[in-house]
Amino acid sequence: MAIDTDSARTAENLLTVRDMRGDIFPSEIFDEHAWNMLLRLFVAEASDEAITAPDLMALTKTPPAVGQRWLAHLVADAQIEPYSDGGTITLTRSAVDRMNLFLRRAAGVHESDGPA
């Protein structure tokens, strides 16, 4: 399934809000590196933007050692495709489908001020 443009916009909005949250609250209380990585990859794929591991860690403000562990976990969990050092990181088709589903539901909650 292709990335839905409305879902990509919702993902971008979530990232913006999460960045604002990190500016206001101590970042140590929000350890969601893997989720941030998935959102960033989703947005990048929607824009046909290639992202490598160092790019992804910089975008998500994830320390390299922590980022490498999460990337290994995301590959093992079939959320991202296996990749080579320096290679582009992409979501699996299954992860894209689930992100589209989640983000459509999240947008519905926001629009209706209640669960979708």
C-alpha positions in Angstrom: 0.0 0.0 0.0 1.2 3.5 -0.8 1.6 6.2 1.8 -1.6 8.2 2.1 -0.8 12.0 1.8 -3.3 12.9 4.5 -1.6 10.3 6.8 1.8 11.8 6.0 0.5 15.2 6.9 -0.8 13.9 10.2 2.6 12.3 10.9 4.3 15.6 10.2 1.9 17.3 12.6 2.6 14.7 15.3 6.3 15.3 14.9 5.9 19.0 15.2 3.8 18.6 18.3 6.4 16.2 19.7 9.2 18.6 19.0 7.3 21.4 20.8 6.7 19.0 23.7 10.5 18.3 23.9 11.2 22.1 23.9 8.9 22.7 26.9 9.3 19.5 29.0 12.6 17.7 29.9 13.3 15.3 27.0 14.4 12.6 29.5 10.7 11.8 30.3 9.9 11.1 26.7 12.0 8.1 25.5 10.2 7.2 22.3 13.2 6.8 19.9 11.7 3.9 17.9 8.3 5.7 17.5 10.0 8.9 16.4 12.1 6.9 13.9 9.0 5.3 12.4 7.2 8.6 12.1 10.3 10.2 10.5 10.7 7.3 8.0 7.0 7.5 7.1 7.2 11.3 6.4 10.5 10.8 4.5 9.0 8.0 2.3 5.9 10.2 1.6 8.3 12.8 0.2 10.5 10.3 -1.6 13.4 11.4 0.7 16.2 8.9 1.3 17.3 8.5 4.9 20.4 6.7 6.3 21.0 5.7 9.9 23.0 8.8 10.7 20.3 11.0 9.2 17.6 9.3 11.1 19.4 9.5 14.4 20.1 13.2 13.8 16.5 13.9 12.9 15.2 12.0 16.0 17.9 13.3 18.3 18.8 9.7 19.2 22.3 8.9 20.5 24.0 6.6 17.9 24.4 3.6 20.2 20.8 3.8 21.2 19.7 4.4 17.6 21.6 1.3 16.4 19.9 -0.9 19.0 16.5 0.4 18.0 17.2 0.0 14.3 18.2 -3.6 14.9 15.0 -4.1 16.9 12.9 -2.5 14.2 14.5 -4.8 11.5 13.9 -7.9 13.7 10.3 -6.8 14.3 9.8 -6.3 10.6 9.0 -2.6 10.9 11.9 -1.6 8.6 13.6 -3.4 5.8 17.1 -4.8 6.4 19.7 -2.3 5.2 23.4 -2.0 4.7 25.8 0.5 6.4 25.3 3.8 4.7 22.2 2.5 2.9 18.7 3.9 2.8 16.4 2.8 5.6 12.8 2.2 4.6 9.6 0.9 6.2 8.2 -2.5 5.4 5.0 -2.6 3.4 3.3 -3.9 6.5 4.6 -1.0 8.6 3.4 1.5 6.0 -0.1 -0.1 6.0 -0.2 0.0 9.8 1.1 3.6 9.9 -1.6 4.7 7.4 -4.3 3.0 9.5 -3.0 4.5 12.8 -2.6 8.0 11.4 -6.1 7.9 9.7 -7.6 6.9 13.1 -5.5 9.6 14.9 -6.6 12.3 12.5 -10.2 11.1 13.1 -9.8 11.5 16.9 -8.4 15.0 16.4 -11.2 16.1 14.0 -14.0 14.7 16.2 -12.5 15.3 19.6 -13.1 11.7 20.5 -12.1 8.1 19.6 -12.6 7.2 15.9 
